[in-house]
Amino acid sequence: MKGDLEGNWQKGELQPFGNLEVSPAAGVLNYGQGVFEGMKAYKTADDRVLMFRPEENALRLVESAERMSMPAPDIETFLNAVKQTVLANKRWIPPAGKGSLYIRPLLIGTGPILGLAPAPEYTFLIYVSPVGTYFKGGLSPIDLKVETFFHRAAPGGTGAAKTISNYAPVLKTQLAAKGKGYSDVIYLDAVENKYVEEVSSCNIFIVKDKVISTPELAGTILPGITRKSIIQLARSRGYEVNERPVSVDELLDADDVFCTGTAVVLNPVGSITHGTRRVQYNNGAVGAVSQELYEALTSLQMGKSKDNFDWVVELD
Ligand code: PMP
C-alpha cells in the first residue's frame, strides 16, 4: 500500500513475496524512516485462526509513526490488511502446539528526499513467516548479560517507538553477548547506568516475595503489548504488580525474572551476569511465577482457556 505525507493511502493488494524497488534517496535508506510491528497468528486444533490484541499493534504503529514524522494507516485499514494477509497464508500457519505465524507489518519512507526532511511517499506492507520458539530450547531459562557501556535509548530519544533505528545499535552488543554464550542483553538507563530498561527485543519483569515489578514506561522502553497483558493477567490472579524504576541491584536480588514479548512470549531467566557477578535464579529451573503466567498467557493466546479479557480475535 502506498501513501503520501498527508496520509492519503491507495488501496493495497496481495502480492507474492519478492523484492521491493526503491529510490536510493528513499527516506528509509537515508534517514531511517521506518517503523514496524510484530504479531502472531495461532492455529487451534479445530483449524481456527487466532490473533492476540491486534488493535494494540495498530495503535502502537500509529504512535511510532508519529514519532518518526510518518503517516500511518488507520486502525481499520491496518487490521483488514493483517487479516487478509494471514488468511491468504493460512497454509503456512503451523498446526496447534507446533509454533505460529509471525506477522511483520512494516511502514517505510520510500519517497526520495535529499535534504533532511520526512520522505514525500510511504509504503506499508506486511510479510509473514512460520516460527517456532524465539530462544533455543523452548521454555527453558535463558542466560542474560547486563550491558553497562552501550545504551539502547536516551531520554527524549525514540526508545518508546518501534522504529527500525532502535535495533541497529543493539546488533553489536547482542552479537558480542551471544558470542560469549548468553542469549541476550539487558540494557540500563543512559543517565545513571543503574536502572533496568529492557532486553533487545523484550520487556523484563522481576518477582520478589511474590510481588511483581517491571520498569515503568518513562519514554525509553517499548510499551510491550505482552508486558501490558501480563500486568493485567497477573493482577487478575491476585498478584501485586508495580510499574516503577527497577535497579540492577534489585534485579540481581530477585526470586524470579522473566521476559515478555510477542516473539519470546514469556521466557524465564535462569541467570544474569553483571560485570564479574553472576546470579542464578531458582537453581536455573523455571520459577513458579514464570511458569504460572506462561501457562495463563499461552492458554489464552491459543484459545484453550476462557478469554475474560476479550483479547483473542478469531479471523474468518
Ligand atoms: N521491547 C522491544 C525492544 C521489542 O522489540 C519488543 C518486541 N516488539 C518488546 C519489547 C515486546 O513488545 P510486544 O510484547 O508488544 O511484542
Residues whose N, C-alpha, C, O or C-beta is under 5 A from the ligand:
A	BS01	PMP	G38 E198 V199 S200 S201 C202 N203 L222 P223 G224 I225 T226 R227 T260 G261 T262 A263
